[in-house]
Amino acid sequence: MPLRRALLNPTSICLRCQTRLPNPSIAQRSLARTFTSARTLCRPATDPKPTETAPTPDPKDEDIFVPKPLGRPIGFKNPPQPGENVSVQKTKKDYSGMTMSQRNLEKRKGLVQEWGTNYFRDFKNIRKYRSGKTFMANTRIFKKEAALYFPNFHGDTLAGKGKDTTDVLQGRVSVVNVYSSQWGLTQAETFTGKATNPALRSLLSSNPGVAQMVDVNIEENSLKAWIIALFQWQLKASRSKEDWGKYFIVRKGVSERIRETIGLLNGRVGYIYLVDQDCKIRWAGSGDAEGTEMEDMNKGFARLVAEAQQGSQ
């Protein structure tokens, strides 16, 4: 309060302080600041001109991500071989030279990174990227000369244990459904379901020796894999006995390299692949079927079947 009185009332400053000021006339000036009303300080708001448009959002923003068609073929350069990708070889990190507390911190960082990139990232992408859609399907299939190979998956089928997808895919034109959850299965059925795509089912039934459908259920969680094995009788009842060997339950061997190479960027989303008799990826789709994607898939599949029949003659 004494300081406030001294500032607001310069005459209350003692004579000694007045003489020490660089400019003695300051003590005679009023230090109280006069404020005007807020209306005179604020610029009046004006409506934007009719010709002005909203600023264009930055296309790098993840919230406005728009899936685009595949610009090039996806897959591996070398053909798959049975027995590949049985398990993922994890490199053991070297903790030599670290104290116990430093080792624990490094292990925690690894666990946080593993959980954050393999689980929570997938659900975040489902929210942002139109139900997890990674890319739009091409309207036409890839040319055979430019197409790349579908990898080998090793797992159990409804017919037996320790089977490879390459043995099933070679020699036939295949529609391959790849998913890891009920969400992904529901999305895959928007492309290949009996009710949603009867034309595809007609192609499969009319070309039994050339065309087929294969399911790859990637389930790396031991508990969920055990539940699937427990209810295998239900899966068998929903399929003919000839198709039991075409339903794979894959628990190991799906590395990050495989996911990035064939576009399995979201582990909770369903993916569809058209694979020819040489195990080459000729077409791919992701998420829910949009626009003409299902019709484009049917046209491409019919063309592959026709090519396979001509090649066998």
Helices and strands as residue ranges (DSSP letters): H 2-8, G 10-12, H 15-20, G 24-28, H 38-41, G 62-64, H 100-115, I 116-120, H 121-128, E 148-149, E 154-157, E 163-164, H 165-169, E 173-179, H 182-192, H 198-206, E 211-218, H 222-230, H 232-237, G 241-246, E 247-250, H 256-262, E 271-275, E 280-286, H 293-312
